Amino acid sequence: MEKTSDNNGKQKVRSAEVGTDILKALAELSPSTSLSRLAEHVQMPASKVHRYLQALIASGFAEQNAATNHYGLGREALRVGLAALNSMDVLKVAALPLAELRDDLNETCFLAVWGNQGATVVHIEPAVRAVTVVTQLGSVLPLLSSSTGLVFGAYLPARETVDLRAQELHNSSAHALADPQVYTTMCEQIRQRGLHHVHGLLMPGVDALSAPVFNAMGKIAAVLTVVGPTSLFYADENGPAAQRLLAATQAVSWRMGFDPATSPL
């Protein structure tokens, strides 16, 4: 009797696994796909896939277009997906990768999000050594004079940064990025490289290296930055610290649901 129960339990688990595989395939082949293409994608017989699809349709997780007979995700799948997106807190997701980045580089690392006053530091992992760079939690970094701000400027819609840019240029009309074309070119270069570094721009003797984190919609959600004294920190865009930073931001972006293969970026 116990053996029969165990077998039933294993069959239910296997059925659940097959169902989730088909749901994932529907997402990958969205917005819709034929039964034959779906069966080929999951490498299962079409008859088996069809049985699972009927169950998914009955529960609202899949739907069939009456005009084309193609299948796609249903309303319940959308509801679950939205709930998952709402639970994705970049501060929580980035906490461990940020600490690991600090441990690997032994430089101060921080996470910034875009607030109503600009790039705002929300989490800091300080370097563990005598010579360190002090960055305050809650600090608002300039758009044009910090690597963090410039990365945000490169990926945010212009309407979200235009007022702050005008304000900073009003206070410093001789800024190197006062020329709109120069600023636009720099933003394009940042997007091409996927990161940006500065040498003593915000604070003399301090270098910084920043890279973006994206959410599931392909929009910038945060910026990870590494800062350190010029005498100790090699903030080069082709250096080992840059490669480690990119690995960290890509890992956080992936956890946030970002897929570079389907993103318009």
C-alpha positions, 0 to 999 in steps of 0.5 A, spaced: 500 500 500 505 504 501 509 503 495 502 504 491 502 511 494 509 513 493 508 511 486 502 515 485 506 521 489 512 520 484 507 520 478 504 527 480 511 530 481 512 528 474 506 531 471 507 537 475 514 538 472 511 536 465 506 542 466 511 547 468 516 545 462 510 546 457 508 553 461 515 555 460 515 553 453 509 557 452 512 563 455 519 562 450 514 561 444 510 567 446 505 570 444 502 564 441 505 557 438 502 551 434 501 545 437 506 541 433 512 547 434 510 546 442 511 539 442 518 540 438 520 545 443 519 541 449 521 534 445 514 530 447 509 527 443 504 532 440 498 527 443 501 528 450 502 535 450 495 536 447 493 533 454 497 537 458 494 543 454 487 541 455 488 541 463 492 548 463 486 551 459 481 548 464 485 552 470 486 558 466 494 558 465 493 557 457 488 559 452 487 557 445 486 562 439 479 559 436 481 563 429 488 560 429 488 554 433 495 556 436 496 556 444 499 562 448 499 563 456 492 564 459 490 570 464 492 566 470 499 565 468 499 573 467 497 574 474 502 569 477 507 573 473 505 579 475 505 577 482 512 575 481 515 581 478 512 585 484 515 581 489 522 582 485 525 587 490 532 589 487 535 591 494 534 584 496 536 581 490 542 585 489 544 584 497 548 577 496 552 579 489 554 586 492 557 583 498 560 577 494 563 583 489 566 587 495 569 580 498 572 579 491 575 586 490 576 588 497 573 595 494 567 599 497 561 597 493 554 600 493 547 599 490 543 606 487 536 606 485 533 612 481 529 617 486 525 623 485 532 627 486 536 623 482 541 617 483 540 615 491 545 610 494 540 605 498 545 599 500 553 599 501 558 594 502 564 597 505 571 595 503 575 591 509 581 595 510 584 601 513 584 605 506 577 606 504 572 610 501 566 613 505 560 613 501 553 615 505 547 611 505 542 615 502 547 620 498 544 623 492 549 622 486 550 628 481 547 626 474 553 629 470 559 628 475 559 621 477 559 614 474 553 612 477 549 618 475 552 617 468 550 610 467 542 612 469 543 618 464 545 613 459 539 608 460 533 612 463 528 616 458 531 623 457 524 626 460 526 623 467 533 626 467 532 633 463 530 637 469 536 634 473 541 635 467 539 643 466 539 644 474 546 641 474 549 645 468 545 651 471 550 651 477 556 649 472 555 652 465 562 650 464 561 642 465 565 638 460 558 635 458 554 642 457 554 640 450 548 636 448 551 632 443 557 631 447 553 628 452 549 624 447 555 621 445 557 619 452 551 616 453 551 612 447 558 609 448 556 607 455 550 603 452 555 600 447 560 598 453 555 596 458 559 600 464 562 606 465 568 609 469 571 615 472 577 617 475 577 623 480 571 626 477 566 626 483 572 626 488 579 627 487 583 621 488 577 616 487 576 612 482 569 609 480 566 603 476 559 603 474 554 598 471 546 597 470 542 592 473 535 591 468 528 588 470 524 583 466 521 589 462 528 591 460 529 597 464 534 600 468 532 598 475 539 600 479 546 601 478 552 597 482 558 601 483 565 600 485 569 605 488 576 606 491 582 610 491 586 611 485 592 608 488 589 602 489 583 601 485 584 599 477 578 602 475 579 600 467 573 598 463 577 592 460 580 590 467 578 585 471 574 589 476 570 591 470 569 584 468 567 582 475 562 588 476 559 586 469 558 578 472 555 581 478 550 586 474 548 580 469 547 575 475 542 580 478 539 582 472 537 575 470 534 574 477 530 580 476 527 577 470 531 580 465 533 576 458 538 579 454 536 575 448 529 578 448 530 585 450 530 591 445 537 594 449 
